[in-house]
Each structure stands twice: as structure tokens, then as C-alpha cells.
Amino acid sequence: LRRLANRKDLTFYLMKGYGKGKGKGEGGGGGGKGKGFDKGGGKGGGKGKGGRAPQFQAVRDITYAGPPGFNRDTLPSNFVGPITWSGKSTERSRDGEEVTGEFPNRGPDCKGTIGDKVEVVVNMSPVDLTSQQRNQYRVDFEPEVELRRRRSYLVQECLKECGQPISYDGDHLVYAANLINGKKEIVQPVQLSVGGDETQLIQVKLKWTAHQKAALNKQTVMFFCTQFKAAMGAQKDRVCIGGDYFNLNQAEQVSEHMCQLAPGLDCTIYTTQCGPVLNTDLMFKHIRTDTVWDLMQQMQRRPNCSNQQLINTFTHKVVMPSYWDPKKSVIIDNIRFDLSSTDKFNCKGEMISYADYIKKKYGVQNHDLNKKQPMLESTSRTERDRDGNFKVTHFIPSLCHLTGSTDEMKADTYRCRELIKKTAVRPAERIQKIQQNIREMLGNRDFAAKLQPWGIRMTPDLLRIQARRLPSPAMRNGQSPIQIKDGSESWDIKFEWPQLVPAKFSKWAILTYNQNEELRYFIDQLFRVGRDLKVTLETPKIFDTKGDNRPKAYMDVLKSQVAKLEPDFLMVVVPRNTDEPYKSVKKFLGHEAGIPSQFVTHQNISKDPLLKATKVLVQMNCKAGGAPWTVDLKFAEPTMIVGLDVHHGGDLEHKGGSVAAFVATMNKECTKYYSRTFVVKARQQILEPNTSDQPGLKKLIKEAMEQFKKANKVAPTQIIVYRDGGSEGELEEIYKYETKQLLQGIKELECKAKLTFFVVLKKIRTRYFMLNPNNDKEVGNPYPGTVVDTAITNNYIPEFYLVCQHVNQGSATPTKYQKIYDDSSLNANTLQMYTWCAAHLYYNWNGTIRTPAVLKYASTLAKFTGQYLRGKEVSAKLHGRLHYL
């Protein structure tokens, strides 16, 4: 009763009586113990072992197809990376090295058997690409022509009388079914208009390079993408914005937030075990309905708004001029305050103002045109002027609409939440719209005319394949097993919930701006919760800034008083959640003092202090070296799991580059971690230090293995690496550099540890949805733990898809795991279960996350170091702590 005295539902418990009963599990999960509210226990609404079924929704007019019977002997013998519908390969190499697509040490496939079988439908459609052969020509222009539309015109004029279908990729490749005019080399002069009455004679040179057979290979896939892009552009109801096609006629107006959401399609071609498939997903383009001039005026009304603030807000943003038809978008590179819409420029020998030019050429009538507006400036990435410089174009702000969001808009949580509700499409609606779009494309004559001459056949049917649901692992805290909520794969931290590894706070302190009654009550709640969580809390030393909440006041007290005490842990109380003094204090405590810390806001601790105290103390316990729970991973040998990630969006004051993070487990329970960071070149994905004094992967893997041996009296014999921050186009770079660095480090320690290296891909277009076993016209999000490792996986690189998280809004996105190196003897079942179990170990969330926790820790550490520590690594005292949680 004493524990219930502070709970609002005490009266409910006393009035109803609390008993135990038997109940049926939801979703056909079977019988299970439940809770009854009459004295005898009666019937309870228990959850059965089988778990809660997904919320299935009916879909209309959907057609499925099983994996096509593709001849696997004709599949490529090396890795063909994903190729976007624009026809560009995503594969890249370091220093111009040739991309071979070969991974000789990739190990066995990732096809497992453990778990219950379920059926899923995937947003992929079979494609037939191999019914017709082609001749490939290389086209060159003399002098060189950089603008794509001019190159297309020149090729079209050169080959307009060839008498057969021609395909041009917009760059240097031309395809023809037969030899063009029976020749392998063609040189044709073409007159090109370069402005006004001036023309230029361009020599168009075509040279035959290859005869492409009707086979599935990289060249065939790239040709399909070239034609697919041409077909997308041929549709009159789709507009190209930023390289993607959207249907503005179907845009949803969101008048409350002055914007519209235009639907589009995101397409990628994959070569899979069942042949080539087109992966199609929905996407949305956010377009403002007010103009850039409206937004600029709103900012100018604010006090202390400078021109530089306007430049910072709108540069590198994409805008869409309202008068262009067809619609196109441009990137703003600068705002010219020394120019205005009323200024004149030389147009073909005539001086005319920007406003009058727009009125005359496009017939635009806008009352803001006569107002003195600064001009938006865009520099072409391809087109040059007569002097050889990249062409500069100016735009009037009142005629341009912003696409995407500014940083201020992104910070508006209410606005983001409302827009997410409209773009987070449920599974049934998503696959209906995907198939509807594919049918509309195939029924469009202009679209079909680009594909049919080449024998390319597509079907709107979505693939229906088998998947498996992995079993939930055994979890425990410091006292007993943890009951996982079936279906959502989550659990509750209750008041009587002993931590698995409780920390002891014998010398800790609190730095606050005001010792008020609410803070003292919150501290009392911390002590109360600490007794139940078995966390030892001694009386803290409290330091006060005397009501001054400026960053300088915090730093003065921190350096003059707190640093002298040298506490083991510091809690910092601030009025609200702001960048300062958070950045300054974290940088000092982490880099210079080596003291783990916990920030809390007065706004939070004053509301529901008991609940907040529980969450805060669990986080403090983790930062101090403790752990709330663990999972039985059933390691057969000493195993170390490593997470690697890189963060690019660092603090503007930090210009040194991007930040890479390395996090490794230090025990079999995966509750102890070794965390390090180093700086790489700006925007570089490969984890190579930018200076010689930075630790690299070779050094860090050696140090981590030494720390593991020190903690466990034995070195790891198996190392599993999860690498985030890369892409499928960079697999070969990662394979050649990063795995080599890790293997060299292992070899230098004269250790016989085996290495398994996964590249983890979260930003993928592939989605799969669970079919109702009783009605295949109903779909829902898959259970957490649903794995797909057949049919749609790559035919060369071992890989699998896994949904770990529970999704209650929108559609679940799986995570793809590609194994590019493996010299171990671990089988697919073991690797999949390790990955699934490790997703239960992120201590900032009482449930599963998308990836193994060690990878999430690496992502959090890289972001924390880049944004708040300006790339500087923390003191060595904190390398063994989750100080960044």
C-alpha cells in the first residue's frame, strides 16, 4: 500500500480487487495468464505466448506473384550494386581503381531455418530485361558540350534518319538494336544554337564499343534504367523535381502549414536470386505554397535579423520557380542584396529589368514584382557562358517556392508531427498506391513507347515470398527474467526492478541554477527509486549559480568549485533544453575533466517526478558503468561485437572533418563497452583518419582486444563487426580498406580471432508486409524479428533483411545486412539470432531498436562528438563508459 500510495490508480485497485485469472492471448496467440479485477480472479485478458497479431487492413484490387522461375545459371557471377532509375551505378572506388564487384572472402550464404514461417508481400515487381540484344556506341562532341539538353538535341539531330529506335543516356552512351546505318563509326556535323541568332558547328562522333548480348549483367541493368528514366520523363502528369518525378496534380494541400505534399515514386533495380526486380516505394516532395519573398519578409520583421541570417537560411535550398513549364527546380547558392528585381541587365543588346523580363517572356502579373526584392542566385553545375565560366542565373523571390524545410521548420515539433501523419502511410494504403502507380505507368502510351521497342516487359504484380519470425530471446534484470510484451517486443521498467549491474554513486554532485523545492523533491524521488533499483546513492554535494542560468555562470562554478571536488558523477540542472550551457559543460567534462554527467531540465522534473526519476536514474546508472538488463546471446566462444559509424553533420565551428566512432563489447553479457572516436576527412565515408596522430581502425581493434582480454582473462576468438554509414555503392571500398585494417590489427596481436564483417543499410527502399494467414487480401506491418533471406536477396553477396522494431505509425522499414567478409564457422541461424538479440540491448529505450545496440551506440557517439565536442575525443577515463547515452 505504501508503494501504491503515490499512484493515481490506487482507488481503482482497492475498489475492484486484484486477482489472477486465465485469458486468451490476442491475435491467436494461445492461452496465457491474465489479470482479473474481481476477487476470485475470474477471467483475465491475458496475452498468449504467440503474441499480438499485426493490425491487418484490407487491400483492394491487389495482385501478387510468387518469385519468377529465373534460370539462376544466368545470374551475374559478381556483385551488381543497386542502380537507380536514372541509370547511374551507385558503385564507387578509391583513387580511380576499377570496381570489380568481387568479394572472395564473403563466406557462406545467410539462409537460416530457425523461427516460425510467415508470408509477406514485398514492394518489388519482376522485370524481363534479357529478351533483346543491343549495340553500344560511345558518343563524343567536339567541341565539348556540357549541357545535357543540348547533347540530347545533337544526338537526336544526328540520328533522326537512322530508321531504328535509338536510346541515349544523356552522357556518352548510345544504344541501337542494329548497327547504325550499318557502320561502326559515324561523324556528323550539327548546327547548335547558342543564343539569339548565333550558332556553333558541333562534330558528333559515334564509335561502336560493344555488342551486348541478351544476358543479365551490369550493362543490361544500366540500359534498362536509361530507358526507364526516359519513360518516366515522357509522362505529362509527372514533373521532375531534383531528379525525381512527382505528380503535382495529386498534391495534398496542407493549408495550416502553408505547404503541399506531392506524391512521387522512388525506384531502384536490383539483381536478386529470382532475377531482376524493380523496387518501388512512395516518396513525397514538400513544397511551400507561400513564396520565398513571404518567408524573407517574416524573418525581416523580427528584431536583429541580418542579411547574413537570410543567406544562411536559404542558401543550398532547392526552390521551384512558379512560371516555368514544365516545372523545374534550382539550387540557391547566394542571395544578392546588391541586386533587386527592378535592376536592369543586358538582354540581347536591350537593357531590361528583371521584373519586366519575366512579365514579357512568361506573361506573369505579380504585384510584388515592382517591389525592391533581393535576387536569388544560382550557379549551374554543368552549363557555361561564353567566357567559359559556369552560368549564373538570378531569380525573383516572390516567384519562387521553397521545396523542403528550413532548420526552423524542422525544429517545429508540432508541424513535423502533423506532416508525418500525412506521409507515414499504413501498409495497406502503401501497397495499393504503389501498385496503382505501376499500373498507371504501364497503361500510359508514352511510357510504354519507350520500353516496348527494346523488348522490356514489366508487371504490376508484387512479389509474395516466405519469411520467418525469429523467437524472442531470454532477458533478465538483477533479480528475475523480464517479461517481453508479445507483438511489440518491449518491456516496462517498474518501481521494483533491480538493475542487472547497479552502480554506486559515492562521490557525486549536482550543479544547478536554483535550489528550489521542486529540485529537492526530485532528489528525494531519486533516493526512493534508487532503493528499488538497488542503486546506491550517497548524499550529493550541491553547487549553485545563484539563479544565474547563463552559460558563463555554469562554467565559472564548474571550473572554480566542482573541478576541485573531482566528483565521480555530475548532474546538471538547467531551466530548459537549449544548446547552451549543454555544449560548453559537456565539452569541459568530457574532454578535460573526464567526468560522466547527466543533464536534466527543470521543466521535466517538475512534472511527474517519480517517473522522471526512474528514467534519469537508469540512464545515470548506465553512464556510471552499470547496466539495467541483458540478453542471453548464447556465445559459444569469447566473442566481441563491434559497431562502426561516421557522422557528417557536425558543429559549424568544427571544420576539421567528419567524426567516426568505434564501439566494442567487453563481456559476454554485452553490458560493458569500449568507445573511441577519430576524425576523418569531411564528408568521407571510409573510416580513414585525416591526420597521422588520429587512431585508425587497426590501432583501435588492437586496443579493444587488449581491453577485452584484460576484463575476461582471455582474448576474443570471434569478432563480429556491424558497419553503418556506408552504402551499397561503397561496399568494395569498405571491403578493400576497412576489413584490411581490422585484419592487420588482429594479425599484429598474434591472435587467432575470426572476423565477420556486416555492412548495415537502414536507408533502403525495400519494405515487406505480413499477409493475414486467414485472408491474403489483408496486410499489416511484420512482427519484430521477421527476417527475409531468400528470393529478394542478392545472388552474389550473402545478405538478409530484418525488422527488429515495432511500428505503430506508418510502415515498417527493414534493415539490410550484407556480409562482405567472413572467415568464421558461424552459420546463418547464429548470425541472425546474434543480430536480433543485440537489438534488445539499447539502454535508452525499453524495447528493440532497428539495429544491434552496439551500432546505435556508435551512431550516438559519433553524433555527440561531432555536434557537441567539435570532434575532440573525450578523456581516457570515459573510454569504458556509455557517457554519451
N, C-alpha and C positions, 0 to 999 in steps of 0.2 A: 504493500500500500504506500510505503514511503516513496518508492520509485514511481508509482503511478500518480502520486500527488501533484506532480508538475505536468501531467499530461492532460490535455483537454478532453480526451475521451474516457476519463475516469468514470464519470456518471453513466456512460453507456455500458461499461463493463459491469458496474455494480447493479444496474437495473436489469440487464439481460441475463447475467450469469454467464460464465465462460466454461464451456465443456468441449470435449473432443468427440468427433463423430467421423463417419466414413462418407466419402463422397466420390463422385466420378471425375476423373481428370477431363479437362477441356480438350476439345479437338480430337476426341477418340483416343486419348492418351492412356486410358485404362484406369482402374481404381486406385485411389490413394487416400491417405489420411487427410481429413479436413477439419475445419473449425465449425462448431455448432454454438448457438447462442441460447439454448435452453439448458437447464441444469443437468439433464441427463445426457447431454451431448448431442442427441438426435442426429439429424442429417447434416453433413458438412459439405461445403463447396470446395472440396479439395482438388488439387491439381495432380493428375496422374503422371506416372513416370514417362509416358510417351510424349508429354509436353503439349503446349498450346499450339493449335494449328494456325497457320497464317490466315490473315483476313482475306479470304478469297473474294474476288469480284468477277462478275460475268463479263465476257468479251463477246462482241457481235461480229459475225462475218469474218472470222479469223481462220486461216488455213495454215496447217502445219505440214511439215515434210520430214521424214527421217533422214539421217545422213546419206548423201548420194553414194551409190556404189562406184566410187572412183578407183581406177587402177593405181594402186599405191606404187607400183614399179615405175610409174611415170612422174612421181613426185620429185622435186629438186633434191639433189644429193648434198646440198649445203644450205645454210640459213638464208632465207629470203625474208628480210625485215619487212615490217608493215610499210605500205606505200599509200600515201594519201591520195584522194581522188584528183588532186592537182597533177598527179603523175610524177611527183618528186620522191625519190627514195629518201628515207629518214636515216640511212646508214652514213656514218662519217668515220674518218680515220685520222690519226695523229700525223702531223707533218707530211701530209700528202701520200701516206702509204696506201697501197692498194687494199681495198676491202675484199677479203677472200670469202667471208661467210663460213669459215671453218673453225670448229671448236673441238679439237681432237680429244680433249680430256673431260668431256661433258658428263660422262658416266652413263648409267642405265636410265631407262625411261622412268617417269613419275606416275605410272599407273598403279594405283592402290586397290585394295579389296575390302578394307575394313569399313564398317558403317552400314546403315540401312539404305537400300536403293530407293530413289525417288526419281520422278520425271520432271524435266524442266524444259521450257521453251526459251530459245536464245534469239537475240536481235541480230541474227545472221541469216543471209539468204544465199543459196548456191548460185554460182555463176559458171557458165561454159565459155572458156576463153580459147580453147585449143582446136577449133574447127577449121581454121583457115590460116595459111602461111602468108608471110609478108616479105617485102623487100625494104630494107632500111637504107636511107640516104642521109649523108651529113650535108647541111646547108650552111654556107658562109656568105657574108656580104662584104663587098669592097666598094667604098669604104664601110667600116663597121657601122651598123645601125643598132642603137641600144633600145629604142622604144619598142615594146612588144607589138603594139597595134600596127606600127609601120612595117615591122618584119612580117607580120601576118599578111598585110596587104601586098608586099613584094612577092611572097611565095605564091599567093593566090593569082596575081597577075602573071607570074612566070609560068604557072602550070594550068592556066584556065582552059587550055585546049588539049590537054593530055588524054582526055576521053576515059578516065577511070577515077574511082574515089581516091582522094588524097587526104592524109592526116598529117597535121603539123603540130608539134608540141609547144610551139611558141619560143623555142630556144634554138637548137641546132639539129633536130631530128625530123625527117620527113619519111612517112611510110606510104607505100603503094602496094597494091595486090600483085602487080606485074611490073616488069622493068618499064620505067617511064620512057615512052617513045622508043622502046627497045634499046635504050642507051644506059650506060653506067656512069657517064659524066655529062653534065649539062651546064652550059654557061649562057645566061640570058640577061641582056641589059634591060633595066626597067626605070622609067622616069618616076621620081618621087617628089611630090610637092612638099616644100619645107616652109611654106608661109607665103601668103599673098600670091603673086604671080611667079614667084621664084621656084625653080625645080632643080633637082640634082639627079644625075645619072648614077644608078647603083648597079653593080655587077652581081647578079645572083648566081652562085656556084653550087651545084649539087654533085656529090660524089657518092656512088654506091659503096656501102660498107659491109653489109651482111644480108644473107638470106635467112630469115627467121622461120624455122620450122613450126609446125602446129604442135608445139610442146609447151608444157608448163615450166616456165623459168622466169627469172627476174625480168628479162626483156619483154616477155609476153604480158606480165603483170603491169609493167610501166606503160606498155602500149594501151592496155585496157583503160588505165587511169587517164591517159591523154584523151581518149575518146569519151570517157565518162564526163570529164570536165567540159568538153565541147558540147556534150548533150545537155548538161545542166545549164550552160550558158545560152543554149538555144531556146529554152523555155521562157516565154514572155512574162509569165507571172512570178518569176523568181529574180531577185535583184542581188547582184554581187556586192557585198559589203565586207571589206577587209579580207577578201579571198574566199569567203564563204557565201552561200546563196540562201536568201531569206525571202519569205513571202510576205510583203508589206500589206497585201490585201487582207490577210488573215491576222494582222497585228491586233493584240488586245490592248485597248486603251485603259490606262490607269490614271485617271484624271486627278485623283487625290495627290499623287506624287509627280504630276506633270511629265508623264513618260508613257511610252508604249512598248510592248514586248512582241517583237516579230519572230514567228517560229521559223526554224530552218532545219537542215539536215546535216549531220556530221558523219561522213562516210570514210571508211578505210577498207582496203582489200588485204586479206590475209591468205596465205597458203597454209592449209591445215591438213590433218590426217585424212579428212574426207574431201580434199581438193580445195580449189579456190572458193572463198566466200566473201560476200560483201557485208561488212559490219556497219549497220546504220543506227544512229541514235538521234534523239531530238536535241536541239540546241535553241537558244533564244538570244536575240540581239536587243539590248536595252537602248532605246532611242528617246532622247528628251523631246517633248512637244514644245517647250519654250526654246528660245534661241540662246546662242552663246552671249549675245548682247544683253539679254534679260538677266542671265546669271552674273555677268560682269557688273551690271548696274546694282544688283542686290549686294554684291561684295563691296562696291564703292560707297554704299550708304553706311557701312559700318565704320566706326571710328578707327583711325590709324591704319586704314587699308592703303597699301602702297602698290605701285605698279609692279614691283618685284613679286608681290604675293599673287597678283593676277597671272604673271608669267609662270610662276611655279605651279599654279593650279591648272592651267590649260595647255601648257606645252607637253608634247608627247601624247596628247589625247587625240582620238580619232573623231572627226566631225564629218557630217554629211551635208553638203550644200543643197538647199531645197530646190534650186532652179535647174539642176542637171537632170536630164532624161536621156538614157537610163540613169538611175541613181548610182552614184559612186561615192566613195569615202576617201578622205585625205588625212594625213597626219600633220598636226600643227607643230612646227618647230620653234616658233617665236611669235611674240606679239609686238608689232611695230607701233609704238606710241608717237613716233615722229611722222607717221603717215596717217591719213584719215580717208574716209570714203569720198570726201569732196575734193581731194587732191587729184591732179591730172597726171596722166602718163602718155607716152608716145605710142599710139596705136596705128601702125601702117602710115606714118607721116602725119597723123592728125592728133592733136592734144585733146584728150577727153578725160573727164573724171571717172573714177571707178564706179560711182553710182550711175552716171549717165550711160556708161558702157553696159552695165547689167540691164538697165531699162531698155536700151536699144537692141541688144542681142537676144535677150531672153523674154522681153516683154513684162518684166517684173514691176509691179507697182507696190511699193512699201513705204509707208510714211516715215520710217526710221532711216531710210536711205539718205535723206538730206541732213541728218544729224551728224555731228562730227564724231565718228567712231574710229578707234584704233583699228589697224588692219591685222588680220591673222596671216601668218607667213608659213608657207610650206615649201620645202626643198625636195625636188624629185630625186629618187634614188637611182633612176635609170636615164631619164631624158636630159640632154644637154642643150645649151643655147649655142649660138653661132660662134661664141668665143671659146667653146669647149668646157664651160662651167656647167655644173648641174643647174637645171632650170628652176627658177624661183617663181612661185605663184602666190598672189595675195587674194584674200577672201574677206568679205564684209561680215562681221559678227552677227548682224541681225538677219542674215540669210543662211546661217549655218546652225545645225542641230547637233548637239553632243551625243555621241554613242558611248555607252559605258557609263561609269560613275566616277566622280571625283573622290578624293580621300575623305572629304567632309561628308559626302553622301554615304560612303561606306561606313563611316562612324555612326550614322544614324541607325541604331539597332531596330527601332520600330519600323522604319522604312524598309530595311533589309528583310525583316521578318515577314512583312506583308508581301514583298516581291517573291520571296522564297515560296510562300504559299501558292503562288500562281505558276512558278516554274518547277516546283517539286511535284512532278506528275506521278500519279499512282500507277502500279504495274499494268492494270487492265487498260487504262486510258493511253499509256505509253505505247504498248504494242499495237493497239488499234490505230493510233496515229501514224506509227512507223509503217505498218502495212498499207494504210490508206495512202500515204505519200508515195510509196513504191508503186502502187497500182496506178496512181495518177501520172507518175513519170512514164511508166511503160505504156500507158494509154495515150500519151502525148505524141503526136505525129512528129514534131520537130525533134523530140528526144529520141524516138525510135529510129529516125532517119540517120542519126549519127552512129548507131550501133549495128543496125541490120546489115549494111553492106560488108561488114567485116566478120559476119557470122557470130557475133557476140550475142549470147542468149542469157537473159535473166529471168528469175521467177520471183513472185512476191511471197512465196511460202517461207515461213520462218522455221528454222531447224528445231526439231524436237528430239532431245537426247536424254540419256540416263546420267544421273548424278548420284552422289552418296551423301548421307548425313553422318558426320563423324560423332562418336559418343562424347559426352561431356566428361572432362577429367575430374579426378578426385581432388577436392580442395579442402584446406583446413586452416584454422587460425591457431591461436596459442592454447586453445582448450579442447576444441572439438571440430568435427567435419563441418563444412559450410554447405548449407542447402542452396543450390543454384535454382533460380526460377526458370522452369522449363519454358522454352519458346523465346524468351528474351535474353537468356544467358546472362543474368545479372543477379546480384545479391545485396543484402542490406547489412550495413554496419550498425548493430544495435548498441544499446547502452551497456549491456553486459557482453562485451565482445573483446576478450583479451587479445592483444596483439601477438602475432607469432614471435616476433623479436622485439620486446619493449625496450626502449632506450631509457637512460637515466639522465635527467636534467638537474645536475647537482650545482652547476655554476652558470646560471643563465640570467639574462637581463631583459628589461623592457625599455624601449625608447619611445616616448610619447610626447605629444604637444600639450596634453591636458590630462591630469589625473582626476577625472570626474567619476561620478557614481556608477555610470554605465560600464566604464572600464574596470572598476573594482569588482562589479558583479560578474563581468565576463571572466575575470581571473578566477573568481570563486568557482564558476562553472568548469573552467579548465581543470582545477584540482578535483572537482567532483567526478568529471569524466575520466580523469587520469586514474582514479582508483578502480573504476570498472574496466578500463583498458589495460590495467596493470603497468601503466607508465608512471615512473617515479618523478615527481616534480617537487624540488626544494623551493623555498621562498625566493622569488626573483628580486634582483636589485632593479629599482625603477629610476630611470633618468628622465628628466622633464625639460622641455624647451621653454617652459613658462608661457604657454599659449601662442608661441610664435611657430607657425607652420610653414615658414619659408624654407626652401632647400638649404640655405646657408645656415640657418639655425640648427637644423638637424646635423649638418656636417661639423659645426663648431662643437656641439656637445659630444658627437661621436669621436672626434679626434682628441678632445681635451679631457673627457671623462671616461667614456665607455672603453676606449682603447687601452687605458691604464688598467682597467679591471681584467682585460683579456678573458671575456666570458666564453663558454663553450657554445653558447647559442644566444641569438638576439632576436627578440620580437620587436617589430617597428610598427607603431600605430600612427596612421595618417588620417586626415579628415575624409578624403575621397580618393578614388582611383585615378591618379594622374601620372604622367611620365616622371615628374619630379615631386619629391626627392628620391623616387624609386631608383632612377638611373645612377645618381651620384652615390647613394648609400650602397647599392648593390656592387658598384664598381669598387668602392673602397673596401667593403667587407670581403668581397671575393678575391680581388687581385692583390690587395695589400695586406689585409689582416688575416685572411683565411678563416673567417667565422661564418658558419651557416646561419641563415636568417629567414624569418617569416614575416611578411607584411600582412597587416590586417587593416581594414578601413573602419572608421567609427560608424559609418552608415550600416555596415553589415553586422557588427557585433551588437548593435542596439536593437536588432530585430531577430527574434528567436535565438537568444544567446546560447541555449543549451545545444541546439542542433549545430550552430556555427562552431561552438567549442569542440564538438565531436570531430567535425571535418578538419578544423585547424590543428587539433592535437594529432590526428592521424598523419597529416602532412608534416608536422614538426617531427614526429617520430621517425618518418622515412628520411628526412633530411639529416637527422642526428645519427643515422646508422641503423635504425630499426626497420621492421617490416610488418605489415598487418596480416598478410596471408601468403600462402604458397600453393603450388600445384605439383602433383606427383607426375613429373615428366618421365619417370622410369628410365633414366640413363643407364645403359649397360656398362659404360666405362666413363672415366673422367672426361667431361665434356664442357667446353666453353663456347657460349653463343656470343657473337659479335654483331653489333649494329653500326652501320656506316651511313652518314648522310652529309649533305652540303647545303648551306643556306646562303642565298644571294642578296636578300633584301635587308642589308644591314643598315645601321645608323648612318645618316648623311655625313656625320663628322668622321666616319671611318672610311677612308678612301683606299685602304691597303688591299682590299680584295674580298672574296667570299670566304666563309668560315666552314671548315669540315669538322665533323665530330666523330669520335671513336668511343664506343661504349661496349664493355665486355662483362659478362657474368663471372663471378668469382667463387661460386659454390654450386652444389648440385640442386639446391632449392631455388636458385636464381633470385636470391634476395640481396646479395651483395654485388656491387658493381664497381668497375674501374673506368673512369670517364676522362677523356682528354680531347683537346681541340687543337687545330692549327689552321693557318691562313693559306688559302690557295689564290691563284690569280683571279681577278674579278670576272664573274660570270663563267668561270671554268667549271666543268662538271667532273673532270678527272681529278682524283684526290692526290695531287702532287703539290708539295709545299712551294710557295713562291719565293722563299729565301732559304739559304742553306742552314740557318740556325733554327729553323722550324722542324719539329719532329715529323717524320713521314710514317707511312704505314709499316714499313719494315721495322723501324725502331719501336713503334707503339705495340705491334704484335709481340715483340720480344719482351717488352716491359710487362704487358698484360699476362703473358705466360709465366713470367717470373713471379708476379704478384699472386697468380693462381697457385703456383707451386708452394709459395710461402704460406698461403692460407690453408691449403689442403694436404701439404706434405707430399704431393705428387703432381707432376706436370700433366696438363690435359693431353689426352691421346686422340681426341676428336674435336675439331673446331668447325663450327657452322656459322657462316657469315651471311647476314642479310644486308644487302646494299640498296639504299634508296637514293633518290636524287638523280638517277640516270634515266635513260630512255632506251627503247629497243634499237634505235639508230646508233647508240653508243656502246652496244654490247661488246663489239670487238676491241674497242679502245680499252674498256674496263678489263676485259679478259687479258689483253696483252700487257697492261701496265700494273693494275692493282693486284691481280692474282699472283703475278710475278713477284711483286714487293712482299706480299704475305709469305709466299713460299721461301723466298730468300731469308726472311726473318726466322722462319721455323727451322730452316737448314742451319743457320748460324748458331742456333742454340743446341744443335745436335740432338734435336728432339724428333721422335718418330710420329708426331701428330699428323693425322689425316685431315685434309681440308675439303669442305663442301661450301661452294660459293653460289648464293642466290642473288639475282638482281630482282628487286621488288618494284612492281609497277602499279601505282594507285590511280594515275590519271589515264584511264583507258576508256574506250567506248563500249566495250563488251558488257552486256548485262544478261542475266538469266533469271527466269521467274518460275516458281514452283507451280505445277499443274495440280489441280484438285484431283486426288486419286479416284474420286467418285464421279467427277464431271470434268472432262478435259476442256470444257468451254469456260472454265473459271481459273483464274490465276491469282497469285499473290507473291509477296516477297519471300525468298527462300529462308529456311531456318538458319540461324547462326550455326556454322560448322558444315555448310553444304559445299562440297568440293566437286569440281568437274576436271577430269584428267584424260578424257578421251574425245574423239571426233573433232572438236574445235581447237584442240591444242596444236602447236607447231609440229610439223612432221620431222624436224631435224633436232631441235633443241628440246630436252626434257623440260616440261613445264606443267603447271596446274593452276587452276583458278580456285580461290577460296573466299567465301563470305563468312567473316567472323562476327560482324556487328549485327545488332538488332536494329531494324529501321522501322519507325512508326510514322514517318512522313516522307512521301515521295517513294522513289525506287532505290533498291539496294544496288550498290556497285561492288562487284567482287575485286579482289586484289590478285594480280597475276605474279606468279613466282617462276622465274626462268633460271634453271640450273646450268651455269656455263662452265663450272669446274667441279669435279668430284673424283677423288681418289680413295674414297672410303668404301666400306662394305654396307653402309646403311641402305635399307630398302625403302621403297616409296611409302609404305604404311608408316614406317618410323619417322621419316622426314615430314610427312603431312601431319602426323599427331604432334610432333615437336612444335611445328609451326602453329597449330591450333591451340595447344596448351599454353604456349608462350603469350598468346593474345589475352590471357586471363591475368597477366601479371603487371598491368599498368596501375600504379597505386594512386593515381589521381582520378580514378573512375571505378565505380563499383559494378563493373561489367566488362565484357570483352570489347576490344578495340579492333580496328581494321587490320593491323599488322602485329607481329611479335612485339612485346613490350620493349625489348632492348632496342628495337629500331625506333620506336616512338621516343624513347629517352634520348637517342642520338639526335633526332629531329628537334626535340625541345632544347637540348644543349646547344646545338648549332645556332638556332634562332636566338636563344638567350645571350650567347656570346657575341653574336653579330649585332644585335639591336641594343643591348644594354651595357656590354663590356667593351664595345668598339673593337672587337677582335682580339682583345688581350685575354690570355689564359689565366685561370684562377690559380691561387696558391696551391702548392703541392699537398697542403693539409686537406684539401677538399677533393682530391682525385678519387678517393674511395667513398664519397658521399653523393647522394642524389640532391645536391644543394640547389639545383635548377628546377626542381619539381614544382 
